[in-house]
Amino acid sequence: MRRSQRQVPPMLARQARCCVRIYAASTTLTKAFTGRLARSLTNRMTREMNHGDSHIAPYPVQAWFMGSLAKLAVGQGREDFGSLSTGQSVVLIRHDNARELMDELVRETPKVLCRVCLRE
């Protein structure tokens, strides 16, 4: 199998699809995973750690703690304790397949360039 055709590990693909569908409209700013403020999809970990009485260690100590926890959680199939970092535009995701994304880019880019050229 060519490198570009390798499959995403099933656990990761399942986690991504599940989380994007369920939580796409629900992101939160949290220091829970690294000790630094970041946008993340809402899950059990962000809800519990963002609660006012939770103690979050400073970076990089918190990142080390959460990395250890994440390894255990993934090993047990617990997706609710993983770091689900995201940008602000997670709700705009339309593709979960790289080939579909590239096909659309190839198909749509000339149209966009034509519109830009016509404006000038």
N, C-alpha and C positions, 0 to 999 in steps of 0.2 A: 504494500500500500504506500502510495506517495505521501510525503510529509504533509502536503496540503489537504489530504483526504483523511487524516487520522481522526478518530472519533474522540469526542470529549468523554472523560471517564463518566460512567453512568450515574454515579452518586452526585457528581458536580452538575451534570446536565439536569438531573431531576431536581436538585436543590435550586438551581437557577430558574428553571421554569416555574416551579412551585412558588418561589419567593416573588418573582416578578409579577406573576398573576395575582397573588394574594395581597402583596404589600406594595405594589407599584405606586399607588396613590398615597402611601403612608411612609414617608421618610422622616427621619429625626436627626437632629444634631446631637452627637454624643461623644464623650471621652471614654466610654466603656472599654473600647478595644485596645487603644494605644496610650491613653492618657492625653492625647491631643484631640482637639475638636475636629470631628469629621462627620459627613453626612452618611447615613446608613439606612438600609431598609429596616423597618421596625420588626423586631422579633422579641421573643421572651427576654433575651439578654438585655436588649436596649431598654425595654420597659422596666425591668427590675433594677438595672444599674442607673437609670436616669431618675429613679425615685429619690426624693430628697435625703433619705437617711443612708444611702449607699456611700461607701468609701471607695474612692478611685485613687489609685497610686499615681504619682507623677510619671511622665514619660521618661525613660523607656521601661521602667519597672512594670507598669500596667501592661505594656505590650508583651513582656515576658510571661507574666501571669496568664494573660488571655491566650497566648500562643500555646501554652501547656494545656489549658482547658480545652481549646479548640481541637487539639490533637486527640484528646480523650473523647470529645463529643463526636467527632467525625468517625472515629473507630467504633462508636456505638450507634451510628446512624442518627445522631441527635442534631438535626439541622437548626434547631431553635437556639443553639448556643454559639453559632458561627458568626464571624464577622462578615457582614453583607454590605460592604462599602459601595457607595454609589455616588454619582454626580447628581446634579439637579434635574437632569433630563431623563431619568430612568423611565418615566411614564411615556416617553416617546419611542421606546424600543419597539420595533416592528419585526425584527428578524431574530430567530434563534439558530440560524444556519448561515455559516459564512458564505456558502455558495450563493444562496438567495440574496444576501446582502450585496455581494460583488456583481451579480447579474443585474440587480436594480441600479447600482452605481453606473455600470457600463451603459445601461439603457437610458438612464435619466440625465447623465452628465451633459451629453450634447444638447438636450432640450434646455437645460439651465443656461449653458453657455450662449445659446442662441438668444434667449431672453435678455441676458446681460448685454450682448452685443447690440441688440436692437434698441436698448435704452441709450446707448452712447451716441 
